[in-house]
């Protein structure tokens, strides 16, 4: 179940559809996504947290015990369920958008936003974190470079792209995303005063 965001102090624009944040680990999907949800006055959900809750085990345990294909199937089902709820901000795992079925679900039922980050930023943000199964084997920098090479052409199919850069606060990143969403037409028109 999505976590309800605190009510924004100023009523923000109304989303037409859910916002789904995509990108590699370390791009800021969860941290910026929570701030974005607060600013928009909508719930926030993290698909990885929802999967862990449903499976009663960590992502790393699911990967180890059942393998990535099993995890991706569960991920697709969880995202499909969350997209049936009222508009929210949904942060997804780095591989979610790579699954063609999941990508089609997102395209059909949400506005996808790619938080695009460079290799150096991703390496610095993920250094020393052991809860990321794909980085627990081999050289993390090489793994992230390979993921950028493999995934960025697919991530480019997102409806909106926002650069995730060092030095920006979560609030500043949320403002950049809101501006990009406005330009994309992701909000309902504001009601006119009669």
C-alpha positions in Angstrom: 0.0 0.0 0.0 1.4 3.4 -0.9 2.6 5.7 1.8 0.4 8.8 2.1 2.5 11.9 1.6 2.1 14.8 4.0 -0.4 17.3 2.7 1.4 20.0 0.8 1.1 23.4 2.4 0.0 24.9 -1.0 -2.3 22.8 -3.1 -0.2 21.7 -6.1 -1.3 20.8 -9.6 -3.5 17.7 -10.1 -1.8 14.7 -11.8 -3.6 13.2 -14.8 -1.9 9.8 -14.1 0.6 8.3 -11.7 4.2 9.4 -12.0 6.7 6.5 -12.3 10.3 7.3 -11.7 12.9 5.1 -13.5 16.6 5.1 -13.6 19.7 3.3 -12.2 20.3 2.7 -8.6 21.6 5.9 -7.0 19.8 8.2 -9.4 17.6 9.5 -6.6 14.3 7.8 -7.4 13.3 7.1 -3.8 14.7 10.1 -2.0 13.6 12.6 -4.7 10.4 10.7 -5.3 9.3 11.2 -1.6 9.9 14.9 -1.9 8.1 15.1 -5.2 5.1 13.3 -3.7 5.0 15.7 -0.8 5.1 18.7 -3.1 2.3 17.3 -5.2 0.2 16.2 -2.2 0.0 12.6 -3.4 1.1 9.2 -2.0 4.6 7.8 -2.6 5.4 4.2 -3.1 8.6 2.3 -3.8 8.1 -0.8 -5.8 11.1 -2.6 -4.2 9.7 -1.9 -0.7 6.3 -3.2 -1.9 7.9 -6.4 -3.3 9.8 -7.0 -0.1 6.5 -6.6 1.9 4.6 -8.9 -0.4 7.4 -11.6 -0.3 8.3 -11.1 3.3 12.0 -11.1 2.4 14.6 -8.7 1.0 15.3 -8.1 -2.6 18.7 -9.7 -2.1 17.1 -12.8 -0.6 14.6 -13.0 -3.5 17.5 -12.8 -6.0 19.5 -15.4 -4.1 16.7 -17.9 -3.5 14.7 -17.6 -6.7 16.7 -15.7 -9.2 16.1 -12.5 -11.2 13.4 -13.8 -13.5 11.2 -14.7 -10.5 11.9 -11.3 -9.0 11.0 -9.5 -12.3 7.7 -11.3 -12.5 6.8 -10.3 -9.0 7.9 -6.7 -9.7 5.7 -6.5 -12.8 2.7 -7.7 -10.8 3.3 -5.2 -8.0 3.7 -2.3 -10.4 0.5 -3.3 -12.2 -1.4 -3.3 -8.9 0.1 0.1 -7.8 -0.9 1.7 -11.1 -4.5 0.8 -10.4 -4.5 3.1 -7.3 -5.2 6.9 -7.5 -2.3 9.0 -8.9 0.9 8.7 -6.9 4.6 9.0 -7.3 6.1 5.5 -7.7 9.8 4.8 -7.6 10.8 1.6 -9.4 13.9 -0.6 -9.2 16.6 0.0 -11.9 15.6 -3.1 -13.9 11.9 -2.7 -13.9 11.6 -0.6 -17.1 13.8 -3.1 -18.9 11.0 -5.7 -18.8 8.9 -5.1 -22.0 5.6 -6.0 -20.2 6.3 -3.7 -17.3 7.4 -0.9 -19.7 4.1 -1.3 -21.6 2.1 -1.2 -18.3 3.8 2.0 -17.3 3.3 3.6 -20.8 -0.4 2.7 -20.7 -1.1 3.8 -17.2 1.4 6.4 -16.0 3.8 9.1 -17.0 7.4 7.8 -16.8 10.2 10.1 -15.7 13.8 9.0 -16.2 16.2 10.4 -13.6 19.3 10.3 -15.7 22.6 10.3 -13.8 26.3 10.0 -14.9 28.6 7.2 -13.9 30.6 9.1 -11.3 27.5 10.3 -9.5 26.0 6.8 -9.4 29.3 5.3 -8.2 29.5 7.8 -5.4 25.9 7.4 -4.3 26.0 3.6 -4.2 29.5 3.1 -2.7 29.5 0.7 0.3 25.8 -0.2 0.1 25.3 -3.9 0.3 21.5 -4.1 -0.4 22.0 -3.8 -4.1 22.3 -7.4 -5.5 23.7 -6.4 -8.9 26.6 -4.4 -7.3 27.5 -7.2 -4.8 29.4 -9.1 -7.5 32.5 -7.8 -9.2 33.6 -4.2 -9.6 30.7 -1.8 -8.9 32.0 0.9 -11.3 32.3 -1.6 -14.1 28.9 -3.0 -13.3 27.3 0.4 -13.4 29.1 1.3 -16.6 27.7 -1.9 -18.2 24.2 -1.1 -16.9 24.4 2.4 -18.4 25.4 1.0 -21.7 22.6 -1.7 -21.6 19.8 0.3 -20.0 20.1 3.9 -21.1 18.9 3.3 -24.6 15.7 1.7 -23.1 15.3 4.3 -20.4 15.3 6.9 -23.2 11.8 5.6 -24.1 10.5 7.4 -20.9 8.0 10.1 -21.5 10.1 12.7 -19.6 13.9 12.9 -18.9 15.4 14.9 -16.0 19.1 15.1 -15.4 20.0 14.0 -11.8 23.1 16.0 -10.9 25.3 16.3 -7.9 24.8 19.5 -5.8 21.0 19.6 -6.2 18.8 19.2 -3.1 15.9 16.9 -3.2 13.6 19.9 -3.3 15.5 21.4 -6.2 15.3 18.1 -8.1 11.5 17.9 -7.3 11.1 21.4 -8.8 13.0 20.3 -12.0 10.7 17.3 -12.3 7.6 19.3 -11.8 8.7 21.8 -14.5 9.4 18.9 -16.9 6.0 17.4 -16.1 4.2 20.7 -16.7 6.0 21.0 -20.1 4.8 17.4 -20.8 1.2 18.1 -19.9 1.1 15.7 -17.0 -1.2 17.9 -14.9 -4.9 18.6 -15.3 -5.7 22.3 -16.1 -6.3 24.4 -13.0 -10.0 25.2 -12.4 -10.8 28.7 -13.4 -12.4 31.0 -10.9 -15.9 32.0 -12.0 
